[in-house]
Amino acid sequence: MGKLLDRFSNYIGQLTHAEKHVLYYIDGHVEQAKQLSLTAMAEKNNVSTTTIIRMCHKLGLEGFSELKYILKTIDDQAIPVGENTIERYKADMNQTLDSLERKHVEEISS
């Protein structure tokens, strides 16, 4: 899986076929997707702009602009050479824990 699919893997089951198609397209063409507007992205995938907005909401995002921000910063999330790897893992772990929903944690732990 690509970086985008890894990030949103918990939400893929909630997406419609068309929404998954868009997400898979973006994941496979990140550099091109960074440059596309909402309308251009919809045309490229033969879906409506509403489909893309709904996909963003189902992924837990406020909208398309937040998705674009994630796309532009996705490469910045790689561990730079010389950075303290343990500190990076701690930060990643905290980010992961913050993204968990309490009800899911309670279901798993009971």
C-alpha positions as CSV (number, residue, x, y, z in Angstrom):
1,M,0.0,0.0,0.0
2,G,1.0,3.6,-0.5
3,K,1.4,6.2,2.1
4,L,-2.1,7.6,1.6
5,L,-3.7,4.2,1.8
6,D,-1.7,3.4,4.9
7,R,-2.9,6.6,6.5
8,F,-6.6,6.0,5.8
9,S,-6.7,2.2,5.9
10,N,-9.3,2.2,8.7
11,Y,-11.8,4.2,6.6
12,I,-11.6,2.3,3.3
13,G,-14.4,-0.1,4.2
14,Q,-16.8,2.9,4.5
15,L,-16.1,4.2,1.0
16,T,-18.3,3.5,-2.0
17,H,-16.8,2.0,-5.1
18,A,-16.4,5.4,-6.8
19,E,-14.8,6.9,-3.6
20,K,-12.3,4.0,-3.4
21,H,-11.5,4.5,-7.1
22,V,-10.6,8.1,-6.4
23,L,-8.5,7.2,-3.3
24,Y,-6.6,4.5,-5.2
25,Y,-6.0,6.9,-8.1
26,I,-4.6,9.6,-5.7
27,D,-2.4,7.0,-3.9
28,G,-1.0,5.8,-7.2
29,H,-0.5,9.3,-8.6
30,V,0.4,11.5,-5.6
31,E,2.6,13.9,-7.6
32,Q,0.0,14.5,-10.2
33,A,-2.8,14.7,-7.6
34,K,-1.0,17.4,-5.7
35,Q,-1.5,19.7,-8.8
36,L,-5.1,18.9,-9.5
37,S,-8.0,21.1,-8.5
38,L,-11.2,19.5,-7.1
39,T,-12.9,19.9,-10.6
40,A,-9.9,18.5,-12.4
41,M,-9.6,15.5,-9.9
42,A,-13.3,14.8,-10.5
43,E,-12.9,14.9,-14.3
44,K,-9.8,12.7,-14.2
45,N,-11.7,10.0,-12.3
46,N,-15.1,10.4,-14.0
47,V,-16.9,11.2,-10.8
48,S,-18.6,14.3,-9.4
49,T,-17.0,16.8,-7.2
50,T,-19.5,15.8,-4.5
51,T,-18.2,12.2,-4.6
52,I,-14.7,13.6,-3.8
53,I,-16.0,15.8,-1.0
54,R,-17.9,12.9,0.5
55,M,-14.8,10.7,0.3
56,C,-12.9,13.4,2.2
57,H,-15.5,13.5,4.9
58,K,-15.6,9.7,5.3
59,L,-11.8,9.8,5.7
60,G,-12.3,12.1,8.6
61,L,-11.2,15.3,6.8
62,E,-12.9,18.7,6.7
63,G,-12.8,18.7,2.9
64,F,-10.7,18.6,-0.2
65,S,-8.4,21.4,0.9
66,E,-7.3,19.3,3.9
67,L,-6.6,16.3,1.6
68,K,-4.5,18.6,-0.6
69,Y,-2.5,19.7,2.4
70,I,-1.9,16.1,3.4
71,L,-0.7,15.3,-0.2
72,K,1.7,18.3,-0.2
73,T,3.2,17.3,3.2
74,I,3.1,13.5,2.8
75,D,6.8,13.3,1.8
76,D,7.8,15.5,4.8
77,Q,6.7,12.7,7.1
78,A,9.6,10.5,6.1
79,I,12.4,10.3,8.7
80,P,15.1,12.7,7.7
81,V,18.7,11.5,7.8
82,G,20.3,12.3,11.2
83,E,17.0,12.7,13.0
84,N,16.6,10.8,16.3
85,T,14.6,7.8,15.2
86,I,13.3,7.0,18.6
87,E,11.9,10.5,19.0
88,R,10.2,10.2,15.6
89,Y,8.7,6.8,16.6
90,K,7.4,8.4,19.8
91,A,5.8,11.2,17.8
92,D,4.2,8.8,15.3
93,M,2.9,6.6,18.2
94,N,1.3,9.7,19.8
95,Q,-0.3,10.7,16.5
96,T,-1.6,7.2,16.0
97,L,-3.1,7.1,19.5
98,D,-4.7,10.5,19.0
99,S,-6.4,9.2,15.9
100,L,-8.1,6.3,17.7
101,E,-11.7,6.6,18.7
102,R,-12.4,5.8,22.3
103,K,-15.3,3.5,21.5
104,H,-13.1,1.3,19.3
105,V,-10.4,1.1,22.0
106,E,-13.1,0.1,24.6
107,E,-14.5,-2.6,22.2
108,I,-11.1,-4.1,21.7
109,S,-10.1,-4.0,25.3
110,S,-13.2,-5.6,26.7
